[in-house]
Amino acid sequence: MEQQGLVKGRVSAGAHEEYRVLLDDGSETAGYPAGSLRACHELPVVGDWVWVRPVGGLCIIGTVEPRRTAFVRRAAGRAYAPQCVAANVDVCFVVCGLDGDFNLRRIERYLAPAWESGAHPVVALNKADVCAGVEAAIDAVRDVAGRADVLAISALRSVDPPRLWLKPGLTAALLGSSGAGKSTIANEPAGCSAATQEVRECDSRGRHTTTALMLMALPGGAWLIDTPGMRELALLANDASLDAAFPEIAGLAGQCRFADCRHEQEPGCEVRQGLEDGRITRERWASYAKLRREARHHALESDANAQRAEKRLWKAIHKASRRMYRERDR
């Protein structure tokens, strides 16, 4: 429902409280958040649907529509604050090159927050033209991808397979490390020629061609979000998203004798039995255990931060109360 005096749009780019907004008429304009958004700490992110008030050649972002999905990671650095990377994403393409970038553990790491976001993950194995064992790579990824779809492409030749998910009204996001080929994949359906660079031959590492998130409206009515390579993807995920990323472990964990089994030395642990008889590989278990430790460490740290904040609040309240009583007794 339209809000009086406001126009609906979608955030296509943003940094340091300066945004680009795509309006319903197809135009794009600069946007700045209203003071009310700053006050309630609900600043928009790329992919958000917003209501704006045009003012001259720009617009003021008044409100943000509730997010259907949100891709969230831990903010870069030592802070333990969550950071929303993109909103309202229906499909997450986890892009991994079939060159030196190929890494099953990295794919697992991306899949956990992708499931957490609420979007459907699709693993896109790019650069199939330079890989001699494409089918073996696909089989290896399917073993760790759970319910996520897996496809192999060569973005320099054709991106027809990903087009199957780019249906009118849907939003897809390209996630992956620098040099995986995300911008090359984005170029053809977007009908543009965004800058791309060759990876280094010595280690297949990219050079961060895309430096900020960017949402594009595609000619067919879909939306596509290109993201920069994430050199720090600190996990923010709960047990449900880890279970989706590691379904074989989750299935056995549900059969353990104790509901709170830590899968260490407890009797009747089906997970430990699965490790012994080969139903769970040692590599998968090590990856799962590492991500689970990270997620729980963040949860504990977040709780500690919340406790410290509440302690500071009550300290300020008591100090104000003492000041009020002293002034009253004068």
Secondary structure, DSSP 4 states (H G I P E B T S, - for coil): -PPTT-EEEEEEEEETTEEEEEETTS-EEEEEE-HHHHHTT----TT-EEEEEEETTEEEEEEEPPPS-EEEEEPSSS---EEEEEES-SEEEEEEESSTT--HHHHHHHHHHHHHHTSEEEEEEE-GGG-S-HHHHHHHHHHHHTTSEEEE-BTTTB-HHHHTT--TT-EEEEEE-TTSSHHHHHHHHHT------PPPTTT-----S--S-EEEE-TTS-EEEE----S-------HHHHHHHSHHHHHHHTTSSSTT--SSS-TT-HHHHHHHHTSS-HHHHHHHHHHHHHHHHHHHHHHHHHHHHHHHHHHHHHHHHHHHHHHHH-
